[in-house]
Amino acid sequence: MTGWVIGVMVEVTGEPEPLRHYWAIGHADRAKAEWTALDAALEHGHVATSPFRGLEPVQMLAQLTPARMKVLGLKDKEVRALGRKLPRRWL
């Protein structure tokens, strides 16, 4: 079992530009993890439809090994919001 750290660009009402939000996703399949993060991002606003300043709307940042997931407490199939700051601890 592995997991992923995914960044999603979200257009938040009142903000002049899209903001990147981060999620840790406990799915082994990268595509499924990206779609899961996308679904979670919809709760915060509209997902950007095109790249912004060279960043893709949905982008994988890191793959989490089973050992790293255990240390960080991420379970299989869990979706954990990591906020808007770059989650260095998870990378």
MMTF fields as JSON, N, C-alpha, C and O atoms, coordinates in Angstrom:
{
  "mmtfVersion": "1.0.0",
  "mmtfProducer": "UNKNOWN",
  "numBonds": 363,
  "numAtoms": 364,
  "numGroups": 91,
  "numChains": 1,
  "numModels": 1,
  "chainsPerModel": [1],
  "groupsPerChain": [91],
  "chainIdList": ["A"],
  "bondAtomList": [4, 2, 8, 6, 12, 10, 16, 14, 20, 18, 24, 22, 28, 26, 32, 30, 36, 34, 40, 38, 44, 42, 48, 46, 52, 50, 56, 54, 60, 58, 64, 62, 68, 66, 72, 70, 76, 74, 80, 78, 84, 82, 88, 86, 92, 90, 96, 94, 100, 98, 104, 102, 108, 106, 112, 110, 116, 114, 120, 118, 124, 122, 128, 126, 132, 130, 136, 134, 140, 138, 144, 142, 148, 146, 152, 150, 156, 154, 160, 158, 164, 162, 168, 166, 172, 170, 176, 174, 180, 178, 184, 182, 188, 186, 192, 190, 196, 194, 200, 198, 204, 202, 208, 206, 212, 210, 216, 214, 220, 218, 224, 222, 228, 226, 232, 230, 236, 234, 240, 238, 244, 242, 248, 246, 252, 250, 256, 254, 260, 258, 264, 262, 268, 266, 272, 270, 276, 274, 280, 278, 284, 282, 288, 286, 292, 290, 296, 294, 300, 298, 304, 302, 308, 306, 312, 310, 316, 314, 320, 318, 324, 322, 328, 326, 332, 330, 336, 334, 340, 338, 344, 342, 348, 346, 352, 350, 356, 354, 360, 358],
  "bondOrderList": [1, 1, 1, 1, 1, 1, 1, 1, 1, 1, 1, 1, 1, 1, 1, 1, 1, 1, 1, 1, 1, 1, 1, 1, 1, 1, 1, 1, 1, 1, 1, 1, 1, 1, 1, 1, 1, 1, 1, 1, 1, 1, 1, 1, 1, 1, 1, 1, 1, 1, 1, 1, 1, 1, 1, 1, 1, 1, 1, 1, 1, 1, 1, 1, 1, 1, 1, 1, 1, 1, 1, 1, 1, 1, 1, 1, 1, 1, 1, 1, 1, 1, 1, 1, 1, 1, 1, 1, 1, 1],
  "groupList": [{"groupName": "MET", "atomNameList": ["N", "CA", "C", "O"], "elementList": ["N", "C", "C", "O"], "formalChargeList": [0, 0, 0, 0], "bondAtomList": [1, 0, 2, 1, 3, 2], "bondOrderList": [1, 1, 2], "singleLetterCode": "M", "chemCompType": "L-PEPTIDE LINKING"}, {"groupName": "THR", "atomNameList": ["N", "CA", "C", "O"], "elementList": ["N", "C", "C", "O"], "formalChargeList": [0, 0, 0, 0], "bondAtomList": [1, 0, 2, 1, 3, 2], "bondOrderList": [1, 1, 2], "singleLetterCode": "T", "chemCompType": "L-PEPTIDE LINKING"}, {"groupName": "GLY", "atomNameList": ["N", "CA", "C", "O"], "elementList": ["N", "C", "C", "O"], "formalChargeList": [0, 0, 0, 0], "bondAtomList": [1, 0, 2, 1, 3, 2], "bondOrderList": [1, 1, 2], "singleLetterCode": "G", "chemCompType": "PEPTIDE LINKING"}, {"groupName": "TRP", "atomNameList": ["N", "CA", "C", "O"], "elementList": ["N", "C", "C", "O"], "formalChargeList": [0, 0, 0, 0], "bondAtomList": [1, 0, 2, 1, 3, 2], "bondOrderList": [1, 1, 2], "singleLetterCode": "W", "chemCompType": "L-PEPTIDE LINKING"}, {"groupName": "VAL", "atomNameList": ["N", "CA", "C", "O"], "elementList": ["N", "C", "C", "O"], "formalChargeList": [0, 0, 0, 0], "bondAtomList": [1, 0, 2, 1, 3, 2], "bondOrderList": [1, 1, 2], "singleLetterCode": "V", "chemCompType": "L-PEPTIDE LINKING"}, {"groupName": "ILE", "atomNameList": ["N", "CA", "C", "O"], "elementList": ["N", "C", "C", "O"], "formalChargeList": [0, 0, 0, 0], "bondAtomList": [1, 0, 2, 1, 3, 2], "bondOrderList": [1, 1, 2], "singleLetterCode": "I", "chemCompType": "L-PEPTIDE LINKING"}, {"groupName": "GLU", "atomNameList": ["N", "CA", "C", "O"], "elementList": ["N", "C", "C", "O"], "formalChargeList": [0, 0, 0, 0], "bondAtomList": [1, 0, 2, 1, 3, 2], "bondOrderList": [1, 1, 2], "singleLetterCode": "E", "chemCompType": "L-PEPTIDE LINKING"}, {"groupName": "PRO", "atomNameList": ["N", "CA", "C", "O"], "elementList": ["N", "C", "C", "O"], "formalChargeList": [0, 0, 0, 0], "bondAtomList": [1, 0, 2, 1, 3, 2], "bondOrderList": [1, 1, 2], "singleLetterCode": "P", "chemCompType": "L-PEPTIDE LINKING"}, {"groupName": "LEU", "atomNameList": ["N", "CA", "C", "O"], "elementList": ["N", "C", "C", "O"], "formalChargeList": [0, 0, 0, 0], "bondAtomList": [1, 0, 2, 1, 3, 2], "bondOrderList": [1, 1, 2], "singleLetterCode": "L", "chemCompType": "L-PEPTIDE LINKING"}, {"groupName": "ARG", "atomNameList": ["N", "CA", "C", "O"], "elementList": ["N", "C", "C", "O"], "formalChargeList": [0, 0, 0, 0], "bondAtomList": [1, 0, 2, 1, 3, 2], "bondOrderList": [1, 1, 2], "singleLetterCode": "R", "chemCompType": "L-PEPTIDE LINKING"}, {"groupName": "HIS", "atomNameList": ["N", "CA", "C", "O"], "elementList": ["N", "C", "C", "O"], "formalChargeList": [0, 0, 0, 0], "bondAtomList": [1, 0, 2, 1, 3, 2], "bondOrderList": [1, 1, 2], "singleLetterCode": "H", "chemCompType": "L-PEPTIDE LINKING"}, {"groupName": "TYR", "atomNameList": ["N", "CA", "C", "O"], "elementList": ["N", "C", "C", "O"], "formalChargeList": [0, 0, 0, 0], "bondAtomList": [1, 0, 2, 1, 3, 2], "bondOrderList": [1, 1, 2], "singleLetterCode": "Y", "chemCompType": "L-PEPTIDE LINKING"}, {"groupName": "ALA", "atomNameList": ["N", "CA", "C", "O"], "elementList": ["N", "C", "C", "O"], "formalChargeList": [0, 0, 0, 0], "bondAtomList": [1, 0, 2, 1, 3, 2], "bondOrderList": [1, 1, 2], "singleLetterCode": "A", "chemCompType": "L-PEPTIDE LINKING"}, {"groupName": "ASP", "atomNameList": ["N", "CA", "C", "O"], "elementList": ["N", "C", "C", "O"], "formalChargeList": [0, 0, 0, 0], "bondAtomList": [1, 0, 2, 1, 3, 2], "bondOrderList": [1, 1, 2], "singleLetterCode": "D", "chemCompType": "L-PEPTIDE LINKING"}, {"groupName": "LYS", "atomNameList": ["N", "CA", "C", "O"], "elementList": ["N", "C", "C", "O"], "formalChargeList": [0, 0, 0, 0], "bondAtomList": [1, 0, 2, 1, 3, 2], "bondOrderList": [1, 1, 2], "singleLetterCode": "K", "chemCompType": "L-PEPTIDE LINKING"}, {"groupName": "SER", "atomNameList": ["N", "CA", "C", "O"], "elementList": ["N", "C", "C", "O"], "formalChargeList": [0, 0, 0, 0], "bondAtomList": [1, 0, 2, 1, 3, 2], "bondOrderList": [1, 1, 2], "singleLetterCode": "S", "chemCompType": "L-PEPTIDE LINKING"}, {"groupName": "PHE", "atomNameList": ["N", "CA", "C", "O"], "elementList": ["N", "C", "C", "O"], "formalChargeList": [0, 0, 0, 0], "bondAtomList": [1, 0, 2, 1, 3, 2], "bondOrderList": [1, 1, 2], "singleLetterCode": "F", "chemCompType": "L-PEPTIDE LINKING"}, {"groupName": "GLN", "atomNameList": ["N", "CA", "C", "O"], "elementList": ["N", "C", "C", "O"], "formalChargeList": [0, 0, 0, 0], "bondAtomList": [1, 0, 2, 1, 3, 2], "bondOrderList": [1, 1, 2], "singleLetterCode": "Q", "chemCompType": "L-PEPTIDE LINKING"}],
  "groupTypeList": [0, 1, 2, 3, 4, 5, 2, 4, 0, 4, 6, 4, 1, 2, 6, 7, 6, 7, 8, 9, 10, 11, 3, 12, 5, 2, 10, 12, 13, 9, 12, 14, 12, 6, 3, 1, 12, 8, 13, 12, 12, 8, 6, 10, 2, 10, 4, 12, 1, 15, 7, 16, 9, 2, 8, 6, 7, 4, 17, 0, 8, 12, 17, 8, 1, 7, 12, 9, 0, 14, 4, 8, 2, 8, 14, 13, 14, 6, 4, 9, 12, 8, 2, 9, 14, 8, 7, 9, 9, 3, 8],
  "groupIdList": [1, 2, 3, 4, 5, 6, 7, 8, 9, 10, 11, 12, 13, 14, 15, 16, 17, 18, 19, 20, 21, 22, 23, 24, 25, 26, 27, 28, 29, 30, 31, 32, 33, 34, 35, 36, 37, 38, 39, 40, 41, 42, 43, 44, 45, 46, 47, 48, 49, 50, 51, 52, 53, 54, 55, 56, 57, 58, 59, 60, 61, 62, 63, 64, 65, 66, 67, 68, 69, 70, 71, 72, 73, 74, 75, 76, 77, 78, 79, 80, 81, 82, 83, 84, 85, 86, 87, 88, 89, 90, 91],
  "secStructList": [7, 7, 3, 3, 3, 3, 3, 3, 3, 3, 3, 7, 6, 6, 7, 1, 1, 7, 3, 3, 3, 3, 3, 3, 3, 7, 7, 1, 1, 2, 2, 2, 2, 2, 2, 2, 2, 2, 2, 2, 2, 6, 6, 6, 1, 3, 3, 7, 1, 1, 7, 5, 6, 6, 5, 7, 1, 3, 3, 3, 3, 3, 3, 3, 7, 2, 2, 2, 2, 2, 2, 2, 6, 7, 7, 6, 6, 7, 3, 3, 3, 3, 3, 1, 1, 7, 7, 4, 4, 4, 7],
  "xCoordList": [0.833, 0.0, 0.883, 1.817, 0.582, 1.279, 0.25, -0.949, 0.725, -0.156, 0.51, 1.628, -0.186, 0.292, 0.004, -0.96, 0.843, 0.563, 0.215, 1.011, -0.987, -1.516, -1.813, -2.369, -1.435, -1.771, -2.842, -2.757, -3.852, -4.95, -5.126, -5.224, -5.164, -5.388, -6.89, -7.677, -7.276, -8.686, -8.936, -8.204, -9.984, -10.4, -11.375, -12.523, -10.894, -11.686, -12.3, -11.626, -13.566, -14.261, -13.541, -13.225, -13.289, -12.627, -11.118, -10.475, -10.548, -9.1, -8.819, -9.536, -7.782, -7.505, -6.936, -6.994, -6.397, -5.814, -6.085, -6.387, -5.979, -6.2, -5.164, -4.005, -5.591, -4.713, -4.528, -5.47, -3.319, -3.046, -3.353, -2.88, -4.156, -4.465, -3.822, -3.664, -3.455, -2.749, -3.54, -4.204, -3.451, -4.095, -3.135, -2.326, -3.246, -2.583, -3.677, -4.718, -3.436, -4.435, -3.858, -2.775, -4.577, -4.12, -4.611, -5.248, -4.324, -4.659, -3.37, -2.526, -3.215, -2.015, -2.007, -0.943, -3.166, -3.277, -3.188, -3.993, -2.221, -2.001, -3.204, -3.608, -3.765, -4.909, -6.094, -6.764, -6.351, -7.455, -7.182, -8.101, -5.933, -5.571, -5.791, -6.278, -5.435, -5.636, -7.123, -7.52, -7.944, -9.386, -9.99, -10.899, -9.502, -9.996, -9.661, -10.495, -8.445, -8.055, -8.903, -9.302, -9.167, -10.009, -11.404, -11.944, -11.984, -13.304, -13.275, -14.205, -12.22, -12.099, -11.951, -12.457, -11.264, -11.039, -12.34, -12.467, -13.283, -14.549, -15.309, -16.177, -14.996, -15.628, -15.12, -15.771, -13.959, -13.343, -13.614, -13.428, -14.042, -14.302, -14.205, -14.212, -14.114, -13.98, -12.517, -11.616, -12.294, -10.939, -10.537, -11.322, -9.323, -8.829, -8.88, -8.625, -9.208, -9.368, -8.143, -8.075, -7.176, -5.967, -4.777, -4.953, -3.56, -2.375, -2.299, -2.741, -1.739, -1.569, -0.129, 0.329, 0.582, 2.002, 2.829, 3.685, 2.56, 3.333, 2.928, 3.551, 1.905, 1.447, 0.179, -0.763, 0.16, -1.014, -2.133, -1.852, -3.396, -4.507, -4.482, -4.791, -4.119, -3.993, -2.609, -2.277, -1.812, -0.436, 0.018, -0.175, 0.623, 1.196, 2.523, 3.348, 2.73, 3.965, 4.915, 6.132, 4.365, 5.229, 4.451, 3.246, 5.175, 4.598, 5.019, 6.181, 4.082, 4.364, 4.566, 3.722, 5.662, 5.93, 5.087, 4.613, 4.9, 4.143, 4.758, 4.036, 6.081, 6.736, 6.451, 6.2, 6.489, 6.222, 4.758, 4.46, 3.86, 2.44, 2.221, 1.422, 2.932, 2.791, 3.282, 2.638, 4.427, 4.984, 4.026, 3.849, 3.409, 2.524, 1.083, 0.259, 0.785, -0.545, -1.615, -2.802, -1.216, -2.187, -2.603, -1.77, -3.906, -4.423, -4.804, -4.942, -4.97, -5.406, -6.767, -7.681, -6.9, -8.12, -8.503, -9.583, -7.645, -7.92, -7.611, -6.683, -8.392, -8.176, -7.94, -8.816, -6.765, -6.435, -6.076, -5.136, -6.821, -6.522, -5.279, -5.183, -4.327, -3.084, -3.002, -2.024, -4.016, -4.047, -3.44, -3.215, -3.173, -2.661, -1.152, -0.559, -0.525, 0.929, 1.581, 1.046, 2.737, 3.459, 3.729, 4.395, 3.233, 3.377, 4.753, 4.871, 5.777, 7.158, 7.333, 8.077, 6.652, 6.772, 6.355, 6.893, 5.396, 4.876, 5.718, 5.585, 6.575, 7.369, 8.678, 9.504],
  "yCoordList": [-1.175, 0.0, 1.245, 1.357, 2.156, 3.433, 4.553, 4.307, 5.77, 6.926, 8.042, 7.895, 9.15, 10.269, 11.592, 11.716, 12.573, 13.954, 14.67, 14.698, 15.248, 15.864, 17.335, 17.678, 18.197, 19.61, 19.931, 19.484, 20.706, 21.079, 22.594, 23.176, 23.226, 24.67, 24.93, 24.423, 25.734, 26.011, 27.508, 28.326, 27.851, 29.243, 29.555, 29.112, 30.327, 30.657, 32.04, 32.965, 32.175, 33.454, 34.516, 34.302, 35.668, 36.766, 36.793, 37.782, 35.729, 35.67, 36.021, 35.567, 36.825, 37.25, 36.159, 36.277, 35.118, 34.031, 32.699, 32.663, 31.598, 30.276, 29.986, 30.387, 29.295, 28.91, 27.402, 26.651, 26.969, 25.533, 24.985, 25.5, 23.932, 23.202, 21.819, 21.301, 21.232, 19.95, 18.895, 19.176, 17.663, 16.508, 15.325, 15.148, 14.522, 13.22, 12.195, 12.203, 11.322, 10.349, 8.946, 8.655, 8.089, 6.722, 5.737, 4.741, 5.997, 5.073, 4.706, 5.569, 3.454, 3.026, 3.533, 3.84, 3.623, 4.054, 5.584, 6.287, 6.087, 7.535, 8.274, 9.316, 7.743, 8.397, 8.48, 9.51, 7.402, 7.404, 8.421, 9.098, 8.53, 9.511, 10.934, 11.788, 11.193, 12.529, 12.874, 13.997, 11.914, 12.154, 12.341, 13.152, 11.61, 11.746, 13.131, 13.759, 13.609, 14.953, 16.011, 17.009, 15.779, 16.698, 16.787, 17.882, 15.65, 15.633, 16.379, 17.12, 16.185, 16.87, 18.379, 19.158, 18.789, 20.215, 20.941, 22.138, 20.243, 20.868, 21.422, 22.279, 20.947, 21.464, 22.865, 23.591, 23.254, 24.545, 25.6, 26.791, 25.19, 26.125, 25.418, 24.189, 26.197, 25.635, 25.281, 26.039, 24.15, 23.744, 24.488, 24.591, 25.0, 25.722, 24.813, 23.613, 25.38, 24.577, 24.598, 23.835, 25.456, 25.507, 25.811, 26.287, 25.537, 25.82, 27.299, 28.171, 27.56, 28.927, 29.09, 28.395, 30.013, 30.264, 28.984, 28.762, 28.156, 26.932, 25.762, 24.703, 25.922, 24.835, 24.23, 24.945, 22.919, 22.214, 22.296, 22.394, 22.257, 22.31, 21.169, 21.378, 19.976, 18.825, 18.228, 17.85, 18.153, 17.703, 16.839, 17.194, 15.702, 14.828, 15.429, 15.803, 15.524, 16.087, 15.03, 15.157, 13.987, 12.943, 11.645, 11.645, 10.548, 9.247, 8.889, 9.057, 8.399, 8.016, 6.511, 5.741, 6.101, 4.679, 4.173, 4.964, 2.864, 2.325, 2.717, 3.001, 2.731, 3.109, 4.571, 4.897, 5.443, 6.87, 7.087, 7.922, 6.342, 6.439, 6.034, 6.646, 5.007, 4.546, 5.614, 5.884, 6.215, 7.263, 8.453, 9.023, 8.829, 9.988, 9.656, 10.556, 8.379, 7.962, 7.998, 8.105, 7.909, 7.892, 6.456, 5.589, 6.224, 4.875, 4.645, 5.589, 3.382, 3.011, 3.642, 3.559, 4.266, 4.91, 6.179, 6.728, 6.641, 7.866, 9.088, 9.072, 10.136, 11.417, 12.441, 12.68, 13.039, 13.999, 15.348, 15.444, 16.376, 17.73, 18.224, 18.108, 18.778, 19.266, 20.788, 21.355, 21.45, 22.905, 23.547, 22.89, 24.868, 25.628, 25.815, 26.165, 25.593, 25.716, 24.44, 23.345, 24.59, 23.41, 22.446, 22.826, 21.21, 20.261, 19.579, 18.408, 20.313, 19.803, 18.504, 17.621, 18.388, 17.167, 15.938, 14.848, 16.121, 14.997, 14.703, 13.637, 15.631, 15.432, 14.802, 14.547],
  "zCoordList": [0.0, 0.0, 0.0, 0.794, -0.88, -0.917, -0.938, -1.064, -0.816, -0.855, -1.634, -2.128, -1.735, -2.54, -1.853, -1.098, -2.119, -1.747, -3.051, -3.99, -3.092, -4.305, -4.022, -2.979, -4.968, -4.897, -5.929, -7.073, -5.531, -6.42, -6.361, -5.281, -7.534, -7.62, -7.518, -8.318, -6.513, -6.261, -6.391, -5.833, -7.139, -7.281, -6.147, -6.156, -5.171, -3.988, -4.185, -4.637, -3.847, -3.975, -3.142, -1.972, -3.776, -3.089, -3.253, -2.901, -3.78, -4.01, -5.47, -6.361, -5.726, -7.096, -8.006, -9.23, -7.421, -8.212, -7.534, -6.342, -8.281, -7.675, -6.589, -6.697, -5.561, -4.459, -4.466, -4.719, -4.19, -4.167, -2.781, -1.768, -2.763, -1.539, -1.668, -2.773, -0.537, -0.539, 0.213, 1.211, -0.298, 0.335, 0.345, -0.566, 1.398, 1.455, 1.193, 1.85, 0.239, -0.187, -0.037, -0.545, 0.653, 0.892, -0.153, 0.189, -1.417, -2.512, -3.228, -3.468, -3.564, -4.278, -5.721, -6.258, -6.35, -7.737, -7.815, -7.205, -8.558, -8.643, -9.238, -8.723, -10.305, -10.949, -9.992, -9.917, -9.265, -8.295, -7.19, -6.73, -6.767, -5.744, -6.249, -5.508, -7.509, -8.07, -8.167, -7.859, -8.595, -8.682, -7.296, -7.12, -6.33, -4.955, -4.406, -3.754, -4.666, -4.234, -4.944, -4.343, -6.212, -6.979, -6.366, -6.208, -6.025, -5.382, -4.045, -3.727, -3.272, -1.981, -2.17, -1.363, -3.228, -3.492, -3.837, -3.578, -4.405, -4.792, -3.594, -3.759, -2.389, -1.189, -0.849, -0.098, -1.395, -1.095, -2.162, -1.91, -3.327, -4.413, -5.754, -5.819, -6.82, -8.163, -8.422, -8.064, -9.034, -9.396, -10.663, -11.606, -10.679, -11.855, -13.069, -12.964, -14.218, -15.431, -16.33, -17.294, -16.034, -16.849, -15.95, -14.829, -16.433, -15.619, -15.233, -15.98, -14.067, -13.585, -13.131, -12.224, -13.767, -13.46, -13.487, -12.631, -14.475, -14.671, -13.802, -13.874, -12.985, -12.117, -12.688, -13.032, -12.788, -13.271, -12.228, -11.034, -12.664, -11.709, -10.687, -9.514, -11.128, -10.227, -10.482, -11.605, -9.42, -9.61, -8.44, -7.278, -8.764, -7.759, -7.314, -8.147, -5.998, -5.476, -4.951, -5.09, -4.347, -3.781, -3.607, -3.356, -3.747, -3.441, -2.023, -1.654, -1.238, 0.135, 0.214, -0.245, 0.784, 0.973, 2.137, 2.952, 2.218, 3.357, 4.706, 5.662, 4.779, 6.033, 6.379, 7.539, 5.383, 5.606, 6.004, 6.858, 5.39, 5.738, 7.195, 7.904, 7.629, 9.011, 9.987, 11.0, 9.671, 10.531, 10.624, 11.701, 9.501, 9.453, 9.851, 10.013, 10.004, 10.447, 9.365, 9.675, 8.105, 7.01, 6.736, 6.471, 6.805, 6.597, 5.142, 4.364, 4.79, 3.449, 3.156, 3.976, 1.996, 1.499, 2.272, 2.053, 3.159, 3.911, 3.054, 2.246, 3.236, 2.569, 3.674, 4.505, 3.679, 4.717, 4.096, 3.307, 4.453, 3.985, 4.723, 5.945, 3.964, 4.55, 4.553, 5.039, 4.016, 4.041, 2.812, 1.796, 2.917, 1.788, 1.822, 0.802, 2.952, 3.021, 2.503, 2.675, 1.869, 1.364, 2.519, 3.482, 2.451, 3.55, 3.549, 3.189, 3.951, 3.891, 4.652, 4.224, 5.772, 6.575, 5.772, 5.967, 4.872, 4.097, 2.859, 2.259, 2.477, 1.273, 1.636, 0.76]
}
